Amino acid sequence: MDQRPLGRGGPLACPVSYGAVKIGRNQGVKYPAPFALPSDLEVERLLNGVLDLGINLIDTAPAYGSSEGRVGRAIGHRRHEYLLSTKAGEEFEAGVSRYDFRGTALRASLHTSLQRLRTDHVDLLLLHSDGNDLVVQRDTDAVDTLIALRGEGLARRIGLSGKTVEGARAALAWADVLMVEYHLDDCRHEAVIAEAAAGGVGVLVKKALASGRHDPAAAIRFALANPGVSSVVVGSLSLEHLRANLAEAGQRG
């Protein structure tokens, strides 16, 4: 299956990436049906199966509960086989999200993530916005901190996981990669995706299936039909579903 670069000069990613929220958090999520967290053995089988399928980008975050630690324990020994994306700015503890965009907090968050993930760097570090995308970028030292962490080699590429078109557009000035919501019912970011492609900025699509409400086949084909999209991040606890997602990715367009 052909791969797409994460922006100009970026590493190549499988058109379907694995979103690791479901292995670590089942509280305060917007999926239509409740689900139990898998056991450690199930996580180990799942994540190794993901890599064996050829999916080479794993996306996680401190806000995904125990996800980072489980990724590190299950596939840390295969670190050279995948691109690793995590985030900073949001923590989730005792059922509550807490946001802190101060540079010192972002730096501490990344160092904790590296320990959990059992690695000395991440391939992508995203600012995990609370929705006030412009305020976070303009009124805090978050962007300068991410740029510094990239310069130190702790994050190979940096970007924004935001919620607004205005925030995504502002991030084009400094980001290597954007993560945006884009699906059949929400095309607000379509123009920004085109602008990102023109500027050499990679685009990861989140919530392409609208948190499980859309048909996976149609949703994946729709997102990947956009040439500005680098990869669609899909969360699942089923290898069979992921295998089917990959098949649809191969038939896009």
DRENPA-3360 file (N, C-alpha, C; in nm, 2 decimals, always signed):
BEGIN
1 = MDQRPLGR = +0.08/-0.12/+0.00/+0.00/+0.00/+0.00/+0.09/+0.12/+0.00 ~ +0.05/+0.22/-0.09/+0.14/+0.34/-0.09/+0.12/+0.42/+0.03 ~ +0.22/+0.50/+0.07/+0.22/+0.58/+0.19/+0.23/+0.73/+0.15 ~ +0.20/+0.81/+0.25/+0.19/+0.95/+0.22/+0.29/+1.02/+0.32 ~ +0.36/+1.13/+0.28/+0.45/+1.20/+0.37/+0.37/+1.28/+0.47 ~ +0.43/+1.29/+0.59/+0.37/+1.38/+0.69/+0.43/+1.52/+0.67 ~ +0.39/+1.58/+0.56/+0.44/+1.71/+0.52/+0.56/+1.70/+0.44 ~ +0.60/+1.81/+0.38/+0.72/+1.82/+0.29/+0.84/+1.77/+0.36;
9 = GGPLACPV = +0.91/+1.67/+0.31/+1.03/+1.61/+0.37/+1.00/+1.53/+0.49 ~ +0.88/+1.50/+0.52/+0.85/+1.42/+0.64/+0.85/+1.28/+0.61 ~ +0.84/+1.20/+0.72/+0.84/+1.05/+0.71/+0.72/+1.00/+0.64 ~ +0.72/+0.89/+0.58/+0.60/+0.83/+0.52/+0.52/+0.76/+0.62 ~ +0.39/+0.78/+0.61/+0.29/+0.72/+0.70/+0.19/+0.64/+0.62 ~ +0.15/+0.53/+0.68/+0.04/+0.45/+0.62/-0.08/+0.54/+0.61 ~ -0.17/+0.52/+0.51/-0.29/+0.61/+0.50/-0.39/+0.59/+0.62 ~ -0.38/+0.48/+0.69/-0.46/+0.46/+0.81/-0.36/+0.45/+0.93;
17 = SYGAVKIG = -0.38/+0.53/+1.03/-0.29/+0.53/+1.15/-0.38/+0.48/+1.26 ~ -0.31/+0.44/+1.37/-0.38/+0.38/+1.48/-0.40/+0.48/+1.60 ~ -0.52/+0.52/+1.63/-0.54/+0.60/+1.75/-0.56/+0.52/+1.87 ~ -0.48/+0.55/+1.97/-0.47/+0.46/+2.09/-0.55/+0.50/+2.21 ~ -0.66/+0.58/+2.19/-0.74/+0.62/+2.30/-0.81/+0.51/+2.37 ~ -0.86/+0.41/+2.29/-0.95/+0.31/+2.34/-0.88/+0.21/+2.43 ~ -0.74/+0.21/+2.42/-0.67/+0.11/+2.51/-0.64/+0.17/+2.64 ~ -0.67/+0.30/+2.66/-0.64/+0.36/+2.79/-0.75/+0.44/+2.86;
25 = RNQGVKYP = -0.85/+0.47/+2.78/-0.96/+0.56/+2.84/-1.09/+0.53/+2.79 ~ -1.19/+0.51/+2.88/-1.33/+0.49/+2.83/-1.43/+0.58/+2.91 ~ -1.37/+0.68/+2.98/-1.46/+0.78/+3.04/-1.45/+0.91/+2.97 ~ -1.57/+0.97/+2.96/-1.57/+1.10/+2.89/-1.54/+1.10/+2.75 ~ -1.56/+0.99/+2.68/-1.54/+0.98/+2.54/-1.67/+0.98/+2.46 ~ -1.67/+1.01/+2.34/-1.80/+1.04/+2.26/-1.84/+0.93/+2.17 ~ -1.80/+0.80/+2.20/-1.84/+0.69/+2.12/-1.98/+0.66/+2.15 ~ -2.06/+0.61/+2.06/-2.20/+0.58/+2.08/-2.23/+0.47/+2.18;
33 = APFALPSD = -2.14/+0.38/+2.19/-2.17/+0.26/+2.28/-2.05/+0.25/+2.38 ~ -2.08/+0.22/+2.51/-1.97/+0.21/+2.61/-1.89/+0.09/+2.58 ~ -1.76/+0.09/+2.63/-1.67/-0.03/+2.60/-1.58/-0.04/+2.72 ~ -1.54/-0.17/+2.74/-1.45/-0.20/+2.85/-1.30/-0.18/+2.80 ~ -1.22/-0.14/+2.89/-1.08/-0.13/+2.85/-1.02/-0.27/+2.84 ~ -0.94/-0.30/+2.74/-0.88/-0.43/+2.72/-0.78/-0.46/+2.83 ~ -0.75/-0.59/+2.85/-0.65/-0.64/+2.94/-0.51/-0.61/+2.89 ~ -0.41/-0.62/+2.97/-0.27/-0.60/+2.92/-0.23/-0.70/+2.81;
41 = LEVERLLN = -0.28/-0.82/+2.82/-0.25/-0.92/+2.72/-0.32/-0.89/+2.59 ~ -0.45/-0.84/+2.60/-0.52/-0.80/+2.48/-0.46/-0.68/+2.41 ~ -0.41/-0.58/+2.49/-0.34/-0.47/+2.44/-0.21/-0.51/+2.36 ~ -0.13/-0.60/+2.42/-0.01/-0.65/+2.36/-0.04/-0.72/+2.23 ~ -0.14/-0.80/+2.22/-0.18/-0.87/+2.10/-0.23/-0.77/+2.00 ~ -0.31/-0.67/+2.04/-0.36/-0.57/+1.95/-0.26/-0.49/+1.89 ~ -0.17/-0.43/+1.97/-0.07/-0.33/+1.92/+0.03/-0.40/+1.83 ~ +0.07/-0.52/+1.87/+0.17/-0.60/+1.78/+0.10/-0.63/+1.65;
49 = GVLDLGIN = -0.03/-0.66/+1.66/-0.11/-0.69/+1.54/-0.12/-0.57/+1.45 ~ -0.14/-0.45/+1.51/-0.14/-0.33/+1.43/-0.01/-0.31/+1.35 ~ +0.10/-0.33/+1.41/+0.23/-0.32/+1.34/+0.24/-0.42/+1.23 ~ +0.20/-0.54/+1.26/+0.21/-0.65/+1.17/+0.12/-0.63/+1.04 ~ +0.01/-0.55/+1.06/-0.07/-0.52/+0.95/+0.00/-0.41/+0.86 ~ +0.10/-0.35/+0.90/+0.17/-0.25/+0.83/+0.13/-0.10/+0.86 ~ +0.05/-0.09/+0.97/+0.02/+0.04/+1.02/+0.14/+0.10/+1.09 ~ +0.19/+0.21/+1.05/+0.32/+0.25/+1.11/+0.32/+0.38/+1.18;
57 = LIDTAPAY = +0.20/+0.43/+1.21/+0.19/+0.55/+1.30/+0.09/+0.52/+1.41 ~ +0.14/+0.54/+1.53/+0.06/+0.52/+1.65/+0.04/+0.66/+1.72 ~ -0.08/+0.70/+1.74/-0.11/+0.83/+1.80/-0.17/+0.81/+1.94 ~ -0.11/+0.87/+2.04/-0.16/+0.86/+2.17/-0.15/+1.00/+2.24 ~ -0.17/+1.00/+2.37/-0.17/+1.13/+2.44/-0.18/+1.11/+2.59 ~ -0.12/+1.20/+2.67/-0.14/+1.19/+2.82/-0.29/+1.19/+2.85 ~ -0.37/+1.26/+2.77/-0.52/+1.27/+2.80/-0.59/+1.14/+2.77 ~ -0.52/+1.04/+2.72/-0.58/+0.91/+2.69/-0.56/+0.81/+2.80;
65 = GSSEGRVG = -0.56/+0.86/+2.92/-0.56/+0.77/+3.04/-0.43/+0.69/+3.04 ~ -0.44/+0.56/+3.05/-0.32/+0.47/+3.06/-0.26/+0.44/+2.92 ~ -0.30/+0.50/+2.82/-0.26/+0.46/+2.68/-0.11/+0.47/+2.66 ~ -0.04/+0.58/+2.70/+0.10/+0.59/+2.67/+0.18/+0.48/+2.73 ~ +0.15/+0.45/+2.86/+0.22/+0.34/+2.93/+0.20/+0.21/+2.87 ~ +0.08/+0.18/+2.82/+0.05/+0.05/+2.76/+0.12/+0.04/+2.62 ~ +0.12/+0.15/+2.55/+0.20/+0.15/+2.42/+0.34/+0.12/+2.45 ~ +0.40/+0.18/+2.54/+0.54/+0.16/+2.57/+0.57/+0.02/+2.61;
73 = RAIGHRRH = +0.49/-0.04/+2.70/+0.51/-0.17/+2.75/+0.49/-0.28/+2.64 ~ +0.39/-0.25/+2.55/+0.35/-0.36/+2.45/+0.44/-0.36/+2.33 ~ +0.48/-0.24/+2.28/+0.56/-0.23/+2.16/+0.68/-0.14/+2.16 ~ +0.72/-0.11/+2.29/+0.85/-0.03/+2.30/+0.97/-0.10/+2.24 ~ +0.97/-0.23/+2.24/+1.08/-0.31/+2.19/+1.08/-0.30/+2.04 ~ +0.97/-0.26/+1.97/+0.96/-0.25/+1.83/+0.96/-0.10/+1.78 ~ +1.02/-0.01/+1.86/+1.01/+0.13/+1.84/+1.06/+0.17/+1.70 ~ +1.16/+0.10/+1.64/+1.21/+0.14/+1.51/+1.11/+0.11/+1.40;
81 = EYLLSTKA = +1.00/+0.04/+1.43/+0.91/+0.00/+1.33/+0.79/+0.10/+1.31 ~ +0.78/+0.20/+1.39/+0.66/+0.29/+1.38/+0.70/+0.43/+1.42 ~ +0.62/+0.52/+1.36/+0.62/+0.66/+1.40/+0.53/+0.68/+1.52 ~ +0.58/+0.76/+1.61/+0.51/+0.78/+1.74/+0.46/+0.92/+1.76 ~ +0.33/+0.94/+1.77/+0.28/+1.07/+1.79/+0.21/+1.08/+1.93 ~ +0.25/+1.18/+2.00/+0.18/+1.21/+2.13/+0.15/+1.36/+2.14 ~ +0.09/+1.40/+2.25/+0.04/+1.54/+2.27/+0.09/+1.59/+2.40 ~ +0.07/+1.72/+2.42/+0.09/+1.79/+2.55/+0.00/+1.90/+2.56;
89 = GEEFEAGV = -0.04/+1.93/+2.68/-0.13/+2.04/+2.71/-0.26/+2.00/+2.78 ~ -0.29/+1.87/+2.77/-0.41/+1.81/+2.84/-0.37/+1.69/+2.92 ~ -0.41/+1.68/+3.04/-0.40/+1.56/+3.12/-0.54/+1.51/+3.16 ~ -0.55/+1.38/+3.18/-0.68/+1.33/+3.22/-0.66/+1.24/+3.35 ~ -0.71/+1.29/+3.46/-0.70/+1.22/+3.58/-0.83/+1.22/+3.66 ~ -0.86/+1.10/+3.72/-0.98/+1.09/+3.81/-1.10/+1.14/+3.73 ~ -1.11/+1.11/+3.60/-1.23/+1.14/+3.53/-1.24/+1.28/+3.48 ~ -1.13/+1.36/+3.50/-1.14/+1.51/+3.47/-1.02/+1.55/+3.38;
97 = SRYDFRGT = -1.05/+1.63/+3.28/-0.94/+1.68/+3.20/-0.89/+1.81/+3.26 ~ -0.75/+1.83/+3.26/-0.69/+1.95/+3.31/-0.59/+2.00/+3.20 ~ -0.60/+2.13/+3.18/-0.52/+2.19/+3.07/-0.42/+2.28/+3.13 ~ -0.30/+2.27/+3.07/-0.19/+2.36/+3.12/-0.10/+2.38/+3.00 ~ -0.09/+2.51/+2.95/-0.01/+2.53/+2.83/+0.11/+2.61/+2.85 ~ +0.15/+2.63/+2.98/+0.28/+2.69/+3.01/+0.39/+2.61/+2.96 ~ +0.49/+2.67/+2.91/+0.61/+2.60/+2.86/+0.67/+2.50/+2.95 ~ +0.68/+2.53/+3.08/+0.73/+2.44/+3.18/+0.65/+2.31/+3.19;
105 = ALRASLHT = +0.51/+2.33/+3.18/+0.42/+2.22/+3.19/+0.43/+2.13/+3.07 ~ +0.44/+2.19/+2.95/+0.45/+2.11/+2.83/+0.58/+2.03/+2.82 ~ +0.69/+2.09/+2.87/+0.82/+2.03/+2.87/+0.81/+1.91/+2.97 ~ +0.76/+1.93/+3.09/+0.75/+1.82/+3.19/+0.66/+1.71/+3.13 ~ +0.55/+1.75/+3.06/+0.46/+1.65/+3.01/+0.53/+1.56/+2.91 ~ +0.61/+1.62/+2.82/+0.68/+1.54/+2.72/+0.78/+1.44/+2.79 ~ +0.85/+1.49/+2.88/+0.95/+1.40/+2.95/+0.88/+1.29/+3.02 ~ +0.76/+1.31/+3.08/+0.69/+1.20/+3.13/+0.64/+1.10/+3.03;
113 = SLQRLRTD = +0.59/+1.16/+2.91/+0.55/+1.08/+2.80/+0.66/+0.99/+2.75 ~ +0.78/+1.04/+2.74/+0.90/+0.97/+2.69/+0.93/+0.85/+2.78 ~ +0.91/+0.87/+2.91/+0.94/+0.76/+3.00/+0.83/+0.65/+2.99 ~ +0.70/+0.69/+2.98/+0.60/+0.60/+2.96/+0.61/+0.52/+2.83 ~ +0.65/+0.59/+2.72/+0.66/+0.53/+2.59/+0.79/+0.46/+2.57 ~ +0.88/+0.47/+2.66/+1.01/+0.39/+2.65/+1.08/+0.43/+2.53 ~ +1.10/+0.56/+2.51/+1.17/+0.61/+2.39/+1.25/+0.74/+2.43 ~ +1.34/+0.78/+2.35/+1.41/+0.90/+2.37/+1.36/+1.02/+2.29;
121 = HVDLLLLH = +1.26/+0.99/+2.20/+1.21/+1.10/+2.12/+1.07/+1.05/+2.07 ~ +0.99/+1.15/+2.03/+0.87/+1.12/+1.96/+0.88/+1.17/+1.82 ~ +0.82/+1.11/+1.72/+0.82/+1.16/+1.58/+0.73/+1.28/+1.56 ~ +0.63/+1.29/+1.65/+0.54/+1.41/+1.64/+0.49/+1.44/+1.77 ~ +0.49/+1.57/+1.81/+0.44/+1.62/+1.93/+0.34/+1.73/+1.89 ~ +0.21/+1.71/+1.94/+0.10/+1.80/+1.90/+0.06/+1.87/+2.03 ~ +0.03/+2.00/+2.01/-0.03/+2.08/+2.11/-0.18/+2.04/+2.12 ~ -0.22/+1.98/+2.24/-0.36/+1.93/+2.26/-0.45/+2.04/+2.31;
129 = SDGNDLVV = -0.51/+2.11/+2.21/-0.58/+2.24/+2.25/-0.71/+2.20/+2.32 ~ -0.75/+2.30/+2.40/-0.88/+2.29/+2.47/-0.99/+2.35/+2.39 ~ -0.96/+2.40/+2.27/-1.06/+2.46/+2.18/-1.03/+2.61/+2.16 ~ -0.96/+2.67/+2.26/-0.92/+2.81/+2.25/-0.79/+2.82/+2.17 ~ -0.79/+2.77/+2.04/-0.67/+2.75/+1.97/-0.59/+2.88/+1.95 ~ -0.66/+2.99/+1.92/-0.58/+3.11/+1.89/-0.52/+3.17/+2.02 ~ -0.60/+3.16/+2.13/-0.55/+3.21/+2.26/-0.42/+3.13/+2.30 ~ -0.43/+3.00/+2.29/-0.32/+2.92/+2.33/-0.19/+2.95/+2.25;
137 = QRDTDAVD = -0.21/+2.97/+2.12/-0.09/+3.00/+2.03/-0.04/+3.14/+2.05 ~ -0.13/+3.24/+2.08/-0.08/+3.38/+2.09/-0.05/+3.43/+2.23 ~ -0.11/+3.37/+2.33/-0.10/+3.43/+2.46/-0.03/+3.34/+2.56 ~ +0.03/+3.24/+2.51/+0.12/+3.15/+2.60/+0.25/+3.13/+2.53 ~ +0.34/+3.06/+2.60/+0.47/+3.03/+2.54/+0.47/+2.89/+2.48 ~ +0.35/+2.83/+2.45/+0.34/+2.69/+2.41/+0.41/+2.67/+2.28 ~ +0.39/+2.76/+2.18/+0.45/+2.74/+2.05/+0.60/+2.75/+2.06 ~ +0.65/+2.85/+2.13/+0.80/+2.86/+2.14/+0.86/+2.74/+2.21;
145 = TLIALRGE = +0.78/+2.68/+2.30/+0.83/+2.56/+2.37/+0.84/+2.44/+2.28 ~ +0.73/+2.42/+2.20/+0.73/+2.31/+2.10/+0.85/+2.33/+2.00 ~ +0.87/+2.45/+1.96/+0.98/+2.47/+1.86/+1.11/+2.44/+1.93 ~ +1.13/+2.47/+2.06/+1.25/+2.44/+2.13/+1.27/+2.29/+2.15 ~ +1.16/+2.22/+2.18/+1.17/+2.08/+2.20/+1.21/+2.01/+2.06 ~ +1.16/+2.06/+1.95/+1.20/+2.01/+1.82/+1.35/+2.04/+1.80 ~ +1.39/+2.15/+1.84/+1.53/+2.18/+1.82/+1.63/+2.10/+1.90 ~ +1.58/+2.05/+2.01/+1.65/+1.96/+2.10/+1.64/+1.81/+2.06;
153 = GLARRIGL = +1.56/+1.79/+1.96/+1.55/+1.65/+1.91/+1.46/+1.56/+1.99 ~ +1.39/+1.62/+2.09/+1.30/+1.54/+2.17/+1.17/+1.51/+2.09 ~ +1.14/+1.60/+2.00/+1.02/+1.58/+1.90/+1.07/+1.61/+1.76 ~ +1.06/+1.52/+1.68/+1.11/+1.54/+1.54/+1.03/+1.64/+1.46 ~ +0.90/+1.63/+1.48/+0.81/+1.72/+1.42/+0.70/+1.77/+1.52 ~ +0.65/+1.89/+1.50/+0.55/+1.95/+1.59/+0.43/+2.00/+1.52 ~ +0.32/+2.02/+1.60/+0.20/+2.07/+1.54/+0.09/+2.09/+1.63 ~ -0.03/+2.11/+1.58/-0.15/+2.14/+1.66/-0.26/+2.04/+1.64;
161 = SGKTVEGA = -0.32/+1.99/+1.74/-0.44/+1.92/+1.74/-0.55/+2.01/+1.80 ~ -0.61/+2.08/+1.71/-0.70/+2.19/+1.75/-0.85/+2.16/+1.71 ~ -0.93/+2.26/+1.73/-1.08/+2.24/+1.71/-1.14/+2.35/+1.62 ~ -1.06/+2.45/+1.59/-1.12/+2.56/+1.51/-1.04/+2.58/+1.38 ~ -1.11/+2.63/+1.28/-1.05/+2.66/+1.15/-0.95/+2.77/+1.17 ~ -0.98/+2.87/+1.24/-0.89/+2.99/+1.27/-0.76/+2.94/+1.33 ~ -0.78/+2.85/+1.43/-0.66/+2.80/+1.50/-0.57/+2.72/+1.41 ~ -0.63/+2.64/+1.33/-0.55/+2.56/+1.23/-0.48/+2.65/+1.13;
169 = RAALAWAD = -0.55/+2.75/+1.09/-0.48/+2.84/+0.99/-0.37/+2.91/+1.05 ~ -0.38/+2.96/+1.18/-0.27/+3.03/+1.25/-0.15/+2.94/+1.26 ~ -0.18/+2.81/+1.29/-0.07/+2.71/+1.31/+0.01/+2.68/+1.19 ~ -0.04/+2.72/+1.07/+0.04/+2.69/+0.95/+0.17/+2.77/+0.95 ~ +0.18/+2.88/+1.03/+0.30/+2.96/+1.04/+0.41/+2.89/+1.11 ~ +0.38/+2.78/+1.19/+0.49/+2.72/+1.27/+0.48/+2.56/+1.27 ~ +0.37/+2.51/+1.23/+0.35/+2.36/+1.25/+0.41/+2.28/+1.13 ~ +0.46/+2.16/+1.16/+0.49/+2.07/+1.06/+0.37/+1.98/+1.02;
177 = VLMVEYHL = +0.28/+1.96/+1.12/+0.16/+1.88/+1.10/+0.04/+1.94/+1.17 ~ -0.07/+1.93/+1.11/-0.20/+1.96/+1.17/-0.28/+1.84/+1.19 ~ -0.35/+1.83/+1.31/-0.45/+1.73/+1.32/-0.59/+1.80/+1.33 ~ -0.68/+1.76/+1.24/-0.81/+1.83/+1.23/-0.92/+1.73/+1.21 ~ -1.04/+1.77/+1.26/-1.16/+1.69/+1.23/-1.21/+1.71/+1.09 ~ -1.24/+1.60/+1.02/-1.28/+1.61/+0.88/-1.35/+1.48/+0.84 ~ -1.48/+1.50/+0.82/-1.56/+1.38/+0.78/-1.68/+1.43/+0.70 ~ -1.77/+1.34/+0.66/-1.88/+1.37/+0.57/-1.97/+1.48/+0.62;
185 = DDCRHEAV = -1.98/+1.49/+0.75/-2.07/+1.59/+0.81/-2.00/+1.72/+0.86 ~ -1.87/+1.72/+0.84/-1.79/+1.83/+0.89/-1.67/+1.86/+0.80 ~ -1.69/+1.95/+0.70/-1.59/+1.98/+0.60/-1.53/+2.12/+0.63 ~ -1.55/+2.17/+0.75/-1.50/+2.31/+0.78/-1.36/+2.33/+0.75 ~ -1.27/+2.23/+0.77/-1.13/+2.24/+0.75/-1.08/+2.22/+0.61 ~ -1.17/+2.20/+0.52/-1.13/+2.16/+0.38/-1.03/+2.26/+0.32 ~ -1.06/+2.39/+0.33/-0.98/+2.49/+0.27/-0.84/+2.50/+0.34 ~ -0.84/+2.48/+0.48/-0.71/+2.48/+0.55/-0.63/+2.35/+0.51;
193 = IAEAAAGG = -0.69/+2.24/+0.49/-0.62/+2.12/+0.44/-0.55/+2.15/+0.31 ~ -0.62/+2.22/+0.22/-0.56/+2.26/+0.09/-0.44/+2.36/+0.12 ~ -0.46/+2.45/+0.21/-0.35/+2.55/+0.24/-0.23/+2.48/+0.30 ~ -0.26/+2.38/+0.38/-0.15/+2.31/+0.45/-0.07/+2.23/+0.34 ~ -0.14/+2.17/+0.25/-0.07/+2.09/+0.14/+0.01/+2.18/+0.06 ~ -0.04/+2.30/+0.03/+0.04/+2.40/-0.05/+0.16/+2.45/+0.02 ~ +0.15/+2.45/+0.15/+0.27/+2.50/+0.23/+0.36/+2.39/+0.28 ~ +0.33/+2.26/+0.25/+0.41/+2.15/+0.29/+0.39/+2.11/+0.43;
201 = VGVLVKKA = +0.27/+2.13/+0.48/+0.23/+2.09/+0.62/+0.15/+1.96/+0.61 ~ +0.19/+1.86/+0.69/+0.11/+1.74/+0.69/-0.02/+1.75/+0.76 ~ -0.12/+1.66/+0.73/-0.25/+1.67/+0.79/-0.29/+1.53/+0.83 ~ -0.31/+1.51/+0.96/-0.37/+1.39/+1.02/-0.52/+1.42/+1.04 ~ -0.61/+1.33/+1.00/-0.75/+1.35/+1.02/-0.79/+1.27/+1.15 ~ -0.86/+1.34/+1.24/-0.92/+1.27/+1.36/-1.07/+1.27/+1.34 ~ -1.13/+1.18/+1.41/-1.28/+1.17/+1.41/-1.33/+1.15/+1.27 ~ -1.26/+1.09/+1.18/-1.31/+1.07/+1.04/-1.44/+0.98/+1.04;
209 = LASGRHDP = -1.46/+0.90/+1.14/-1.58/+0.82/+1.15/-1.68/+0.88/+1.25 ~ -1.66/+1.01/+1.28/-1.75/+1.08/+1.37/-1.77/+1.00/+1.50 ~ -1.66/+0.96/+1.56/-1.67/+0.88/+1.69/-1.75/+0.76/+1.67 ~ -1.74/+0.69/+1.56/-1.81/+0.56/+1.54/-1.95/+0.58/+1.48 ~ -1.99/+0.70/+1.44/-2.13/+0.71/+1.39/-2.14/+0.70/+1.24 ~ -2.02/+0.70/+1.17/-2.02/+0.69/+1.02/-1.98/+0.55/+0.98 ~ -2.02/+0.51/+0.86/-1.98/+0.39/+0.80/-1.83/+0.40/+0.78 ~ -1.74/+0.31/+0.83/-1.60/+0.32/+0.82/-1.55/+0.33/+0.67;
217 = AAAIRFAL = -1.61/+0.24/+0.59/-1.56/+0.23/+0.45/-1.58/+0.37/+0.38 ~ -1.70/+0.42/+0.39/-1.73/+0.55/+0.32/-1.65/+0.66/+0.38 ~ -1.64/+0.66/+0.51/-1.56/+0.77/+0.58/-1.42/+0.77/+0.54 ~ -1.35/+0.66/+0.54/-1.21/+0.65/+0.51/-1.19/+0.69/+0.36 ~ -1.27/+0.64/+0.28/-1.26/+0.67/+0.13/-1.27/+0.82/+0.11 ~ -1.37/+0.88/+0.18/-1.39/+1.03/+0.17/-1.27/+1.10/+0.22 ~ -1.22/+1.07/+0.33/-1.11/+1.15/+0.38/-0.98/+1.14/+0.30 ~ -0.95/+1.02/+0.25/-0.83/+0.99/+0.18/-0.84/+1.03/+0.03;
225 = ANPGVSSV = -0.96/+1.06/-0.01/-0.98/+1.12/-0.15/-0.92/+1.26/-0.16 ~ -0.91/+1.32/-0.04/-0.85/+1.46/-0.03/-0.70/+1.44/-0.04 ~ -0.63/+1.49/-0.14/-0.48/+1.47/-0.16/-0.40/+1.54/-0.05 ~ -0.46/+1.64/+0.02/-0.39/+1.70/+0.13/-0.38/+1.63/+0.26 ~ -0.46/+1.52/+0.27/-0.46/+1.44/+0.39/-0.35/+1.34/+0.39 ~ -0.27/+1.34/+0.49/-0.15/+1.24/+0.51/-0.20/+1.11/+0.55 ~ -0.29/+1.11/+0.66/-0.33/+0.98/+0.71/-0.46/+1.00/+0.80 ~ -0.54/+0.90/+0.81/-0.66/+0.90/+0.89/-0.64/+0.82/+1.01;
233 = VVGSLSLE = -0.66/+0.88/+1.13/-0.63/+0.81/+1.26/-0.76/+0.75/+1.30 ~ -0.75/+0.61/+1.31/-0.87/+0.53/+1.35/-0.84/+0.46/+1.48 ~ -0.93/+0.47/+1.57/-0.92/+0.39/+1.70/-1.01/+0.27/+1.70 ~ -0.96/+0.16/+1.73/-1.04/+0.03/+1.73/-0.98/-0.07/+1.83 ~ -1.06/-0.16/+1.88/-1.01/-0.27/+1.96/-1.01/-0.40/+1.88 ~ -1.04/-0.39/+1.75/-1.05/-0.51/+1.67/-0.95/-0.50/+1.55 ~ -0.87/-0.60/+1.54/-0.78/-0.61/+1.43/-0.85/-0.64/+1.30 ~ -0.96/-0.71/+1.31/-1.04/-0.73/+1.19/-1.10/-0.60/+1.13;
241 = HLRANLAE = -1.14/-0.52/+1.22/-1.19/-0.39/+1.17/-1.08/-0.31/+1.11 ~ -0.96/-0.31/+1.17/-0.85/-0.23/+1.12/-0.80/-0.29/+0.98 ~ -0.81/-0.42/+0.97/-0.77/-0.48/+0.84/-0.87/-0.44/+0.73 ~ -1.00/-0.43/+0.77/-1.10/-0.38/+0.67/-1.08/-0.23/+0.64 ~ -1.04/-0.15/+0.74/-1.01/-0.01/+0.72/-0.89/+0.00/+0.62 ~ -0.79/-0.08/+0.63/-0.68/-0.08/+0.54/-0.72/-0.11/+0.40 ~ -0.81/-0.21/+0.39/-0.86/-0.25/+0.26/-0.93/-0.13/+0.19 ~ -1.01/-0.06/+0.27/-1.08/+0.06/+0.21/-0.98/+0.16/+0.17;
249 = AGQRG = -0.87/+0.18/+0.25/-0.77/+0.28/+0.22/-0.71/+0.25/+0.08 ~ -0.69/+0.12/+0.05/-0.63/+0.08/-0.07/-0.72/+0.10/-0.19 ~ -0.85/+0.12/-0.16/-0.95/+0.14/-0.27/-1.00/+0.28/-0.28 ~ -0.93/+0.38/-0.21/-0.98/+0.51/-0.21/-0.99/+0.57/-0.35 ~ -1.08/+0.66/-0.36/-1.10/+0.73/-0.49/-1.16/+0.64/-0.59;
% end
